[in-house]
Amino acid sequence: MQKKNFKLIFTLYFIVFGVFITALSTLISYNIHVVNIKDTIDRYAQEVSYSKLNDFLKPNIDKMNALTKAIADDKTLEQYIKNNDKSKIKDLNNLFLTFANSEKNIMQARYIDASGKEIIRVNRDNLQSLPYIVPQAKLQDKSLRDYFTTVKKIPTQKIWHSDIDLNVENGKIDVPYRPTFRVAIPLFKTNKFAGMVILNMLVNDLFSSIQSSPIFNIYIIDKYGNYILHPNERYSWNKYTGVKRSLYEDFPHDASDILSGGTKGKNFFAYKLDNILQNDDDAILILQPKKETEKSLENENLIASTIVAILSILLSIPLAIYAASTPSKLQRTLHDANIEMKRFAYIIDKYVITATTNVTGIITSISSAFSKTSGYTKEELINKNINIVKHEDTPKSVHSNIWSTILKGKQWNGEIKNKTKDGEAYWLEQTIIPIKDDHDEIVSFMSVGTEITAKKRLEVISVTDKLTGIFNRRKLDEILHLEIEKAKRYDKTLSLIIIDIDHFKRVNDTYGHQTGDSVLRSASQILQNNIRKIDFLGRFGGEEFLIICPETGKEGAMSLAEDMRKRIEEYEFSTVKHVTISLGVATYGSDDDEESLIKRCDAALYQAKGDGRNQAIYK
């Protein structure tokens, strides 16, 4: 009986204790979550601002910059300006029409000459229509327009951005409103202003994407507090429409802080846009948390805390009974399990390179091994985009492939090149796993990696000439074999250039081998910097180099060889000052193999040296 009473008392004790602990834990948890609501909104602001600026605004503005620069650099326009050839007007019209077709937000694309007269103008009436060429008779004189006089004064070929305003036709603002952003670049002929290329971008869709948010009211203002964008459309563009609306009406306590450069307050988050919109607006993006956002988070917190409390109390009863029956055993089991879990977690954290991100690529957690490998502290990485460790040498196609794979819920495996905080490259053999919730929705991604930098370095060393840093003979043989196979299979042209430094033995004998090595390194760098992207350069042996030129015939190979010869001849080397090279050139024939092609190329080199050196001979 006494044993049974003891068990009953012990059970009740555990139940009461469990209820007390649950209530206390729930209360503490609730208060912590209340504090965390502000942190959550801060995090939302970081994610939303990053998305709006880097996923929407910056790529679109960068694209307009690139299109403007591409038109300005086009050979057709360059030739027209150089020769003033009126017969090229049709070609120019087609050029501007092609670029306008490539981007639906381009509402106008123009070339204005040095006098301010429109020479080319392509218009688009609306986002659904196709662009068309404006007849010459309807082209206008823009010499008195502000944008013309401003761009005319720019001393170099620098991109110019206009303020964002409403499109005006015949002295009246277009209705419905057509907010317009202009990108222009001056053109020069013999260092004199020769006109400008200007693109008008309609930003309705772009601003609609920026303004869309279930969490924040989103505003854009200029440096004077005028609204470029307002959640209530009536107040957008009030500088131009005459509708009166003060920033102090929407932010009575924060307006002065915002206008003076404040970035964060009780009721706002502000982000300057002048690094993207490089104009006189000095625009500011403002995020204002919606009232329902905080209320919703509070309700979720209350509901979650209540559910946790109820579940904890219900679970505490059977657990208390079980704990009362075997307290020692339970304590020992829990203690051992806890130690094992901590040990396992410690091993994972210290030795396994892991990171977890949300679905937008924002880092939510990393292991100590990840921190050590990348050189960043955990605090420097949490809440940052995973692109912080992205190496600029990694092709965009690799990251596109990663995202297209994991967003489909599939696991991605492969090798990827990253960079440390100090800019050093490192390689990972990485697996990225989508994490799903109970509804099979992707909620995050976990990456697990093994560092293979040493392996990659060995791979590079195995194909690299130690002295010059270019391909070695072994790699050249491998590439030549593959390129000959391609030439045979696809009936492509292929040329080889063998290069020999003239009188190199005399350099070594006169100045010593260290100077000779310096000449080899400098010569290889000159050659490497001036071959095409499709070509392969390597050290063939001693003072000889080999260039493999895929899809290149005699004319192209001889042109490249002559260019190389001149560059070496004109270069001033350390100590020896000037050296020359002889070059042998040969083009692949259907009966050739590696040996015969190299033999002909070598024979051409031998002839070049025999005929007096410092020349290129074709066989």
C-alpha positions as CSV (number, residue, x, y, z in Angstrom):
1,M,0.0,0.0,0.0
2,Q,2.8,2.4,0.9
3,K,4.5,1.7,-2.3
4,K,1.3,2.4,-4.2
5,N,0.7,5.6,-2.3
6,F,4.3,6.7,-3.0
7,K,3.8,6.0,-6.7
8,L,0.6,8.0,-6.7
9,I,2.1,11.0,-4.9
10,F,5.2,10.8,-7.2
11,T,2.9,10.7,-10.3
12,L,0.9,13.7,-9.1
13,Y,4.0,15.6,-8.3
14,F,5.3,15.1,-11.9
15,I,1.9,16.1,-13.3
16,V,1.8,19.3,-11.3
17,F,5.4,20.0,-12.0
18,G,4.9,19.4,-15.7
19,V,1.8,21.7,-15.8
20,F,3.8,24.4,-14.0
21,I,6.8,24.1,-16.3
22,T,4.6,24.1,-19.4
23,A,2.7,27.2,-18.3
24,L,5.9,29.0,-17.4
25,S,7.6,27.9,-20.7
26,T,4.6,28.9,-22.7
27,L,4.5,32.4,-21.1
28,I,8.3,32.9,-21.7
29,S,8.0,31.6,-25.2
30,Y,5.1,33.9,-25.9
31,N,7.0,37.0,-24.6
32,I,10.0,36.0,-26.7
33,H,7.9,35.7,-29.8
34,V,6.4,39.1,-29.1
35,V,9.9,40.5,-29.1
36,N,10.8,38.5,-32.1
37,I,7.9,40.0,-34.1
38,K,10.0,43.1,-34.7
39,D,13.0,41.0,-35.7
40,T,10.7,39.1,-38.1
41,I,9.5,42.3,-39.7
42,D,13.1,43.5,-39.9
43,R,14.0,40.3,-41.7
44,Y,11.0,40.6,-44.0
45,A,12.1,44.1,-44.9
46,Q,15.6,42.9,-45.8
47,E,14.2,40.1,-47.9
48,V,11.5,42.3,-49.6
49,S,13.9,45.2,-50.3
50,Y,16.6,42.8,-51.7
51,S,14.0,41.2,-53.9
52,K,12.5,44.5,-55.1
53,L,15.8,46.1,-55.8
54,N,18.0,43.2,-57.0
55,D,15.3,41.0,-58.7
56,F,13.2,43.7,-60.3
57,L,14.6,47.3,-60.4
58,K,18.4,46.8,-60.9
59,P,18.2,44.0,-63.6
60,N,15.7,46.2,-65.7
61,I,17.8,49.3,-65.4
62,D,21.0,47.4,-66.2
63,K,19.3,45.9,-69.2
64,M,18.4,49.4,-70.5
65,N,22.0,50.6,-69.9
66,A,23.3,47.6,-71.8
67,L,20.8,48.1,-74.8
68,T,21.7,51.8,-75.0
69,K,25.5,51.0,-74.9
70,A,25.0,48.2,-77.5
71,I,23.3,50.6,-80.0
72,A,26.0,53.3,-79.4
73,D,28.7,50.7,-80.1
74,D,27.1,49.2,-83.2
75,K,29.3,49.4,-86.3
76,T,26.3,50.6,-88.5
77,L,25.8,53.7,-86.3
78,E,29.6,54.3,-86.0
79,Q,30.0,54.2,-89.8
80,Y,27.0,56.5,-90.3
81,I,28.5,59.1,-87.9
82,K,31.9,58.7,-89.4
83,N,30.9,59.1,-93.1
84,N,27.5,60.8,-92.8
85,D,26.2,58.3,-95.4
86,K,22.5,59.0,-95.9
87,S,22.1,55.7,-97.7
88,K,22.6,54.0,-94.3
89,I,19.4,55.5,-92.9
90,K,17.5,52.3,-93.7
91,D,20.1,50.2,-92.0
92,L,19.9,52.5,-88.9
93,N,16.1,52.3,-88.8
94,N,16.3,48.5,-88.9
95,L,19.0,48.6,-86.1
96,F,16.8,50.7,-83.8
97,L,13.7,48.7,-84.7
98,T,15.5,45.4,-83.8
99,F,16.6,46.7,-80.4
100,A,13.1,48.1,-79.7
101,N,11.6,44.6,-80.5
102,S,14.0,43.0,-78.0
103,E,12.4,44.8,-75.0
104,K,8.7,45.5,-74.8
105,N,9.1,48.3,-72.2
106,I,11.0,50.5,-74.8
107,M,8.4,53.0,-75.9
108,Q,10.9,55.1,-77.9
109,A,14.4,54.6,-79.3
110,R,16.1,57.5,-81.0
111,Y,19.3,58.8,-82.6
112,I,19.6,62.6,-82.3
113,D,22.4,64.3,-84.2
114,A,24.8,67.0,-82.9
115,S,22.4,69.8,-83.9
116,G,19.5,68.3,-81.9
117,K,17.6,66.9,-84.9
118,E,16.0,63.4,-84.7
119,I,17.6,61.2,-87.4
120,I,16.0,57.9,-86.3
121,R,13.0,57.4,-84.1
122,V,11.2,54.2,-83.3
123,N,7.9,54.4,-81.4
124,R,5.7,51.9,-79.6
125,D,2.2,53.0,-78.7
126,N,1.6,50.6,-75.8
127,L,3.0,47.5,-74.2
128,Q,0.8,45.3,-76.5
129,S,1.8,46.9,-79.8
130,L,4.8,46.4,-82.0
131,P,7.4,49.2,-82.5
132,Y,7.4,51.1,-85.7
133,I,9.7,53.5,-87.5
134,V,8.5,57.2,-87.5
135,P,8.7,58.7,-91.0
136,Q,11.4,61.3,-91.6
137,A,8.8,64.0,-92.1
138,K,7.6,63.7,-88.6
139,L,11.0,63.8,-86.9
140,Q,11.5,66.8,-84.6
141,D,14.1,69.2,-83.4
142,K,15.0,68.4,-79.8
143,S,17.9,70.9,-79.4
144,L,16.1,72.9,-76.7
145,R,15.0,69.9,-74.6
146,D,16.6,69.6,-71.2
147,Y,17.9,66.0,-71.8
148,F,19.6,67.0,-75.1
149,T,21.4,70.0,-73.5
150,T,22.4,67.9,-70.5
151,V,23.7,64.9,-72.4
152,K,25.5,67.2,-74.9
153,K,27.7,68.5,-72.0
154,I,28.8,65.0,-70.8
155,P,32.5,64.8,-71.7
156,T,32.8,61.1,-72.2
157,Q,30.6,58.2,-73.4
158,K,28.9,57.9,-70.0
159,I,25.4,56.6,-69.4
160,W,22.9,59.3,-68.4
161,H,19.7,58.6,-66.5
162,S,16.7,61.0,-66.5
163,D,14.4,61.7,-63.6
164,I,11.3,59.4,-63.7
165,D,8.4,61.6,-65.0
166,L,5.1,61.2,-66.7
167,N,5.1,61.1,-70.5
168,V,3.9,64.3,-72.1
169,E,2.5,64.6,-75.6
170,N,1.6,67.9,-77.2
171,G,2.1,69.7,-73.9
172,K,-0.3,67.4,-71.9
173,I,0.3,64.5,-69.6
174,D,-0.8,61.2,-71.1
175,V,-3.8,59.6,-69.4
176,P,-3.7,56.9,-68.3
177,Y,-0.3,57.9,-66.8
178,R,2.7,56.6,-68.6
179,P,5.7,57.0,-66.2
180,T,8.9,57.2,-68.3
181,F,12.6,56.7,-67.6
182,R,15.1,57.8,-70.1
183,V,18.6,56.3,-70.7
184,A,21.0,58.2,-73.0
185,I,24.6,58.1,-74.1
186,P,26.6,60.8,-76.0
187,L,28.3,59.9,-79.2
188,F,31.6,61.4,-80.4
189,K,33.4,61.9,-83.7
190,T,37.1,62.8,-83.4
191,N,36.5,63.8,-79.8
192,K,33.6,66.1,-80.8
193,F,30.0,65.6,-79.8
194,A,28.2,63.9,-82.7
195,G,24.8,63.3,-81.2
196,M,23.2,60.8,-78.8
197,V,21.3,57.5,-78.4
198,I,18.3,57.8,-76.1
199,L,15.8,55.1,-75.1
200,N,12.5,55.9,-73.3
201,M,11.5,53.1,-70.9
202,L,7.9,52.7,-69.7
203,V,8.0,51.7,-66.0
204,N,4.4,50.8,-65.3
205,D,5.0,47.0,-65.1
206,L,8.2,47.5,-63.2
207,F,6.7,49.7,-60.6
208,S,3.7,47.4,-60.3
209,S,6.1,44.5,-59.5
210,I,7.9,46.7,-56.9
211,Q,4.7,47.9,-55.2
212,S,3.2,44.4,-54.9
213,S,3.6,43.1,-51.3
214,P,1.3,41.5,-48.8
215,I,3.5,42.7,-45.9
216,F,4.4,46.3,-46.6
217,N,3.0,49.5,-48.0
218,I,5.6,50.5,-50.5
219,Y,6.4,54.1,-51.5
220,I,9.0,55.8,-53.7
221,I,9.8,59.5,-53.1
222,D,12.3,61.9,-54.6
223,K,14.7,64.0,-52.5
224,Y,12.1,66.6,-51.8
225,G,9.5,64.2,-50.5
226,N,7.3,64.2,-53.7
227,Y,5.7,60.8,-54.3
228,I,6.8,58.9,-57.4
229,L,4.9,55.9,-56.1
230,H,2.2,55.7,-53.4
231,P,0.0,52.8,-52.3
232,N,-3.0,55.1,-53.2
233,E,-2.6,55.7,-56.9
234,R,-4.2,59.1,-56.6
235,Y,-1.1,60.4,-54.8
236,S,1.5,58.9,-57.1
237,W,3.3,61.4,-59.4
238,N,1.9,64.3,-57.3
239,K,4.8,66.5,-58.5
240,Y,3.3,66.4,-62.0
241,T,-0.4,65.9,-61.4
242,G,-0.8,68.7,-58.9
243,V,-2.4,66.5,-56.3
244,K,-1.3,67.7,-52.8
245,R,0.1,65.0,-50.5
246,S,2.8,65.6,-47.9
247,L,5.2,62.9,-46.7
248,Y,4.3,64.1,-43.2
249,E,0.7,62.9,-43.7
250,D,1.8,59.3,-44.1
251,F,4.8,59.5,-41.8
252,P,4.0,62.2,-39.2
253,H,6.8,61.1,-36.9
254,D,9.4,59.9,-39.4
255,A,9.2,62.2,-42.4
256,S,12.1,64.4,-41.3
257,D,14.2,61.4,-40.5
258,I,13.5,59.8,-43.9
259,L,14.3,63.0,-45.8
260,S,17.6,63.5,-43.9
261,G,18.8,60.0,-44.8
262,G,17.4,57.8,-42.0
263,T,17.3,54.1,-43.0
264,K,15.1,52.6,-40.2
265,G,12.5,53.8,-37.8
266,K,9.6,52.5,-35.7
267,N,7.3,52.6,-38.7
268,F,9.5,52.5,-41.8
269,F,12.5,51.1,-43.6
270,A,14.2,53.3,-46.2
271,Y,16.6,52.4,-49.0
272,K,18.4,54.8,-51.3
273,L,18.1,54.1,-55.0
274,D,20.7,56.5,-56.3
275,N,23.2,53.7,-57.0
276,I,20.6,52.2,-59.4
277,L,18.7,55.2,-60.7
278,Q,21.7,57.5,-61.2
279,N,19.6,60.7,-61.7
280,D,18.7,63.9,-59.9
281,D,15.7,62.3,-58.2
282,D,17.9,60.8,-55.4
283,A,14.9,58.5,-55.0
284,I,14.2,56.6,-51.8
285,L,12.3,53.3,-51.5
286,I,10.2,53.2,-48.3
287,L,8.7,50.1,-46.7
288,Q,5.9,50.7,-44.2
289,P,4.7,47.5,-42.4
290,K,1.0,47.1,-42.9
291,K,-1.1,47.2,-39.6
292,E,-2.5,43.8,-40.4
293,T,1.0,42.3,-40.7
294,E,1.9,42.8,-37.1
295,K,-1.6,41.8,-35.9
296,S,-1.4,38.6,-37.9
297,L,2.0,37.8,-36.4
298,E,0.6,38.4,-32.9
299,N,-2.4,36.2,-33.6
300,E,-0.2,33.4,-35.0
301,N,2.0,33.7,-31.9
302,L,-1.0,33.5,-29.5
303,I,-2.6,30.6,-31.3
304,A,0.8,28.7,-31.5
305,S,1.5,29.3,-27.9
306,T,-1.9,28.2,-26.8
307,I,-1.7,25.0,-28.9
308,V,1.8,24.3,-27.5
309,A,0.6,24.8,-24.0
310,I,-2.4,22.5,-24.4
311,L,-0.4,19.8,-26.1
312,S,2.4,20.0,-23.5
313,I,-0.1,19.6,-20.6
314,L,-1.8,16.7,-22.3
315,L,1.5,15.0,-23.0
316,S,2.8,15.7,-19.5
317,I,0.3,13.3,-17.9
318,P,1.4,10.0,-19.6
319,L,5.0,11.2,-19.4
320,A,4.6,11.9,-15.7
321,I,3.2,8.4,-15.1
322,Y,6.0,6.9,-17.1
323,A,8.6,9.1,-15.4
324,A,7.3,8.2,-12.0
325,S,7.6,4.5,-12.7
326,T,11.1,4.5,-13.9
327,P,12.7,7.9,-13.0
328,S,16.2,6.6,-12.8
329,K,16.0,4.7,-16.1
330,L,14.4,7.6,-17.9
331,Q,17.0,10.1,-16.6
332,R,19.8,7.9,-17.6
333,T,18.3,7.3,-21.1
334,L,17.6,11.0,-21.6
335,H,21.1,11.9,-20.4
336,D,22.8,9.4,-22.7
337,A,20.7,10.4,-25.7
338,N,21.3,14.1,-25.1
339,I,25.1,13.5,-24.9
340,E,25.0,11.4,-28.1
341,M,22.9,14.1,-29.9
342,K,25.3,16.8,-28.8
343,R,28.3,14.8,-29.9
344,F,26.8,14.1,-33.3
345,A,25.7,17.7,-33.7
346,Y,29.2,18.9,-32.7
347,I,30.8,16.5,-35.3
348,I,28.4,17.7,-38.0
349,D,28.9,21.3,-37.2
350,K,32.7,21.1,-37.0
351,Y,33.6,18.9,-39.9
352,V,30.7,19.0,-42.4
353,I,30.2,22.1,-44.6
354,T,26.5,22.7,-44.4
355,A,24.2,25.7,-45.0
356,T,20.4,26.1,-45.0
357,T,18.6,28.9,-47.0
358,N,15.0,29.9,-47.5
359,V,13.4,29.6,-50.9
360,T,14.8,33.0,-52.0
361,G,18.4,32.0,-51.2
362,I,18.7,33.9,-47.9
363,I,21.0,32.0,-45.5
364,T,19.2,30.9,-42.3
365,S,21.9,28.7,-40.7
366,I,25.4,27.4,-41.4
367,S,27.9,25.0,-39.8
368,S,31.2,26.1,-38.2
369,A,32.9,24.2,-41.0
370,F,31.1,26.4,-43.6
371,S,32.2,29.5,-41.6
372,K,35.8,28.3,-41.5
373,T,36.0,27.4,-45.2
374,S,34.4,30.6,-46.4
375,G,36.3,32.9,-43.9
376,Y,33.0,34.6,-42.8
377,T,31.6,34.5,-39.3
378,K,28.2,33.1,-38.8
379,E,26.9,36.6,-38.0
380,E,28.3,37.9,-41.3
381,L,26.4,35.2,-43.3
382,I,23.0,34.8,-41.5
383,N,20.3,36.7,-43.4
384,K,22.6,37.3,-46.4
385,N,22.0,35.8,-49.8
386,I,24.0,32.7,-50.6
387,N,25.5,34.5,-53.5
388,I,27.8,36.2,-51.1
389,V,30.2,33.2,-51.6
390,K,29.5,32.9,-55.4
391,H,32.7,33.2,-57.4
392,E,32.6,35.4,-60.5
393,D,34.3,32.8,-62.6
394,T,31.4,30.4,-62.2
395,P,29.3,30.5,-65.3
396,K,25.7,31.8,-64.9
397,S,24.5,28.5,-66.5
398,V,25.8,26.6,-63.5
399,H,23.7,28.6,-61.0
400,S,20.7,28.5,-63.4
401,N,20.9,24.8,-63.6
402,I,21.1,24.5,-59.8
403,W,18.0,26.7,-59.2
404,S,16.0,25.0,-62.0
405,T,16.8,21.6,-60.5
406,I,16.1,22.3,-56.8
407,L,13.0,24.4,-57.4
408,K,11.5,21.3,-59.1
409,G,12.0,19.5,-55.8
410,K,15.0,17.5,-57.1
411,Q,18.4,17.0,-55.5
412,W,21.4,18.7,-57.2
413,N,24.9,17.2,-57.1
414,G,28.0,18.6,-58.6
415,E,31.2,20.6,-58.2
416,I,31.0,24.4,-57.7
417,K,33.6,27.1,-57.3
418,N,33.1,29.6,-54.5
419,K,35.2,32.4,-52.9
420,T,36.2,33.2,-49.4
421,K,35.7,36.6,-47.6
422,D,39.3,37.4,-48.7
423,G,38.5,36.6,-52.4
424,E,40.3,33.3,-52.5
425,A,38.7,30.6,-54.6
426,Y,37.8,27.2,-53.1
427,W,35.9,24.2,-54.6
428,L,33.2,22.1,-53.1
429,E,31.7,18.8,-54.2
430,Q,28.2,19.7,-53.2
431,T,24.7,18.2,-52.7
432,I,21.7,20.6,-52.4
433,I,18.5,19.0,-51.0
434,P,15.0,20.7,-51.1
435,I,13.3,20.5,-47.7
436,K,9.5,20.2,-47.9
437,D,6.7,20.6,-45.4
438,D,3.7,18.3,-44.8
439,H,2.0,19.7,-47.9
440,D,4.9,18.8,-50.1
441,E,5.8,22.5,-50.5
442,I,9.4,23.5,-50.6
443,V,10.2,25.6,-47.6
444,S,14.0,25.7,-47.6
445,F,17.2,24.2,-49.1
446,M,20.0,22.4,-47.4
447,S,23.5,22.1,-49.0
448,V,26.1,19.6,-47.8
449,G,29.6,19.9,-49.3
450,T,33.1,18.5,-49.2
451,E,36.0,20.7,-50.0
452,I,38.0,19.5,-53.0
453,T,40.2,22.5,-53.6
454,A,43.4,20.5,-53.4
455,K,42.1,18.0,-55.9
456,K,41.2,20.8,-58.3
457,R,44.6,22.4,-57.9
458,L,46.2,19.1,-58.7
459,E,44.1,18.8,-61.9
460,V,45.3,22.3,-62.9
461,I,48.9,21.5,-62.1
462,S,48.7,18.3,-64.2
463,V,47.9,20.3,-67.4
464,T,49.9,23.5,-66.7
465,D,53.4,24.3,-67.6
466,K,55.1,25.2,-64.4
467,L,57.3,28.1,-65.7
468,T,54.7,29.9,-67.9
469,G,51.4,29.0,-66.3
470,I,49.9,28.0,-69.7
471,F,49.0,24.5,-71.0
472,N,51.8,21.9,-71.0
473,R,52.6,19.5,-73.9
474,R,50.4,16.8,-72.4
475,K,47.3,19.0,-72.4
476,L,48.1,20.3,-75.9
477,D,48.3,16.7,-77.2
478,E,44.9,15.9,-75.6
479,I,43.3,19.1,-77.1
480,L,44.7,18.6,-80.5
481,H,43.4,15.0,-80.6
482,L,39.9,16.2,-79.7
483,E,39.9,19.1,-82.2
484,I,41.1,16.9,-85.0
485,E,38.2,14.5,-84.2
486,K,35.8,17.4,-84.3
487,A,37.2,18.7,-87.6
488,K,36.8,15.2,-89.1
489,R,33.3,14.6,-87.8
490,Y,31.8,18.0,-88.5
491,D,33.9,19.0,-91.5
492,K,35.3,22.0,-89.7
493,T,38.6,23.9,-90.4
494,L,41.4,23.8,-88.0
495,S,44.8,25.5,-88.0
496,L,48.0,25.2,-85.9
497,I,50.7,27.9,-85.2
498,I,54.1,26.8,-83.9
499,I,56.1,29.7,-82.5
500,D,59.8,29.8,-81.8
501,I,61.7,32.6,-80.0
502,D,64.6,33.6,-82.3
503,H,68.1,33.2,-81.0
504,F,66.9,32.1,-77.6
505,K,70.1,30.2,-76.9
506,R,71.9,33.5,-77.3
507,V,69.7,35.1,-74.7
508,N,70.5,32.3,-72.2
509,D,74.2,32.4,-73.0
510,T,74.4,36.2,-72.8
511,Y,72.1,37.0,-69.9
512,G,71.7,33.7,-68.1
513,H,68.8,31.3,-67.7
514,Q,66.9,33.4,-65.2
515,T,66.6,36.1,-67.9
516,G,65.7,33.5,-70.4
517,D,62.9,32.2,-68.1
518,S,61.6,35.8,-67.7
519,V,61.5,36.2,-71.5
520,L,59.5,32.9,-71.8
521,R,57.0,34.0,-69.1
522,S,56.5,37.5,-70.7
523,A,56.2,36.0,-74.2
524,S,53.6,33.5,-73.1
525,Q,51.6,36.2,-71.3
526,I,51.6,38.4,-74.5
527,L,50.4,35.4,-76.5
528,Q,47.8,34.4,-74.0
529,N,46.4,37.9,-73.8
530,N,46.0,38.2,-77.5
531,I,44.6,34.9,-78.7
532,R,40.9,34.5,-79.2
533,K,38.6,32.9,-76.7
534,I,38.2,29.8,-78.9
535,D,42.0,29.3,-79.2
536,F,44.3,27.1,-77.0
537,L,47.9,28.2,-76.2
538,G,50.5,26.0,-74.6
539,R,54.3,25.5,-74.3
540,F,55.3,23.0,-76.9
541,G,58.8,22.5,-75.6
542,G,61.9,24.7,-74.7
543,E,61.3,28.1,-76.3
544,E,58.5,26.8,-78.6
545,F,54.8,27.5,-78.2
546,L,51.8,26.0,-80.0
547,I,48.4,27.7,-80.7
548,I,45.5,25.5,-81.7
549,C,42.9,27.5,-83.7
550,P,39.6,25.7,-84.1
551,E,37.3,26.6,-87.0
552,T,40.1,28.7,-88.5
553,G,41.4,28.6,-92.0
554,K,44.7,29.8,-93.6
555,E,43.7,33.5,-93.8
556,G,42.6,33.7,-90.1
557,A,45.6,31.7,-88.8
558,M,48.1,33.8,-90.8
559,S,46.4,37.0,-89.6
560,L,46.6,35.8,-86.0
561,A,50.3,34.7,-86.5
562,E,51.3,38.1,-88.0
563,D,49.5,39.9,-85.1
564,M,51.5,37.8,-82.6
565,R,54.7,38.5,-84.4
566,K,54.2,42.2,-84.3
567,R,53.3,42.3,-80.7
568,I,56.4,40.4,-79.6
569,E,58.6,42.5,-81.9
570,E,57.2,45.7,-80.4
571,Y,57.3,44.6,-76.8
572,E,60.2,45.8,-74.6
573,F,61.4,43.0,-72.4
574,S,63.2,43.4,-69.2
575,T,67.0,43.3,-69.6
576,V,67.1,42.0,-73.2
577,K,64.8,44.7,-74.5
578,H,63.7,43.2,-77.8
579,V,63.3,39.7,-79.2
580,T,61.6,38.3,-82.3
581,I,59.7,35.1,-83.1
582,S,59.4,32.9,-86.1
583,L,56.1,31.2,-86.8
584,G,55.0,28.1,-88.8
585,V,51.3,27.8,-89.8
586,A,49.5,24.8,-91.2
587,T,45.8,24.0,-91.8
588,Y,44.2,20.6,-91.2
589,G,43.5,18.5,-94.3
590,S,41.2,15.4,-94.6
591,D,44.2,13.1,-94.7
592,D,46.0,14.6,-91.7
593,D,46.5,13.2,-88.2
594,E,48.2,14.8,-85.3
595,E,51.7,13.8,-86.4
596,S,51.3,14.9,-90.0
597,L,49.7,18.2,-89.2
598,I,52.4,19.1,-86.6
599,K,55.1,17.9,-89.1
600,R,53.8,20.4,-91.7
601,C,53.6,23.1,-89.2
602,D,57.1,22.4,-88.0
603,A,58.4,22.4,-91.6
604,A,56.8,25.9,-92.1
605,L,58.6,27.1,-88.9
606,Y,61.9,25.6,-90.1
607,Q,61.5,27.5,-93.4
608,A,60.6,30.8,-91.5
609,K,63.8,30.4,-89.5
610,G,65.8,29.5,-92.6
611,D,64.5,32.5,-94.6
612,G,65.7,35.0,-92.0
613,R,63.5,34.6,-88.9
614,N,60.9,37.2,-87.6
615,Q,58.2,36.0,-90.0
616,A,55.3,33.6,-90.4
617,I,55.3,30.9,-93.1
618,Y,52.3,28.8,-94.2
619,K,52.6,25.2,-95.3
